[in-house]
Amino acid sequence: MTMRTDSGGRGGGRDEQAVLLVAGLADLAASTLGSALGTVRGLLRRSDTAQLVEDAEQDLLARGRLALDRYAASPPAHLEVLARHVLERRSREDG
């Protein structure tokens, strides 16, 4: 089975287009995965990895709070939310 890979003709059959599409997606996934693995390796070499994980967890919790608040039936009072955050922060700093 031979496949044309030149860009001279745009015709190509549906099978060829499907193969090219899958190959392109696989190449994109491989390069993205390679980049992600490089980033993870770099993070593992850092001395402040525990702090990074804690910061990431706090960010995810904040995002989750925002997402739930966005879709909640009635939004909580703004000052009450701020007060809760202050109390939570103080309790983390004290304990």
C-alpha positions, -999 to +999 in steps of 0.1 A: +000+000+000+015+034-010+003+067+003+009+101-012+022+125+013+030+154-010+009+185-007+005+188-045-031+176-045-058+182-020-080+155-035-070+123-016-096+098-005-114+098+027-092+069+039-061+089+033-075+120+050-085+099+080-050+084+082-034+118+079-057+132+106-050+104+130-012+107+123-014+145+130-033+140+162-008+113+174+021+136+166+004+165+185-003+142+215+033+129+215+048+164+214+025+176+241+032+146+263+070+151+258+067+187+268+046+178+299+071+151+309+099+177+306+080+201+328+073+173+354+110+164+355+119+200+360+094+203+389+107+171+406+142+186+407+131+217+425+137+219+463+103+236+469+082+209+454+061+205+485+053+242+485+044+240+448+020+211+455+004+230+483+000+261+462-015+240+434-040+224+458-050+259+471-055+271+435-076+241+427-097+246+458-102+282+449-112+273+413-136+247+426-152+273+449-156+297+421-170+271+398-196+260+424-205+296+432-210+303+396-236+276+392-251+278+427-288+287+429-282+318+450-248+334+454-235+339+490-231+374+504-198+389+493-188+401+527-196+367+542-174+350+517-145+374+524-150+369+562-148+331+557-116+334+537-100+356+564-110+332+592-097+302+571-064+320+564-059+330+601-066+294+613-040+281+588-014+306+600-021+299+637-021+262+634 
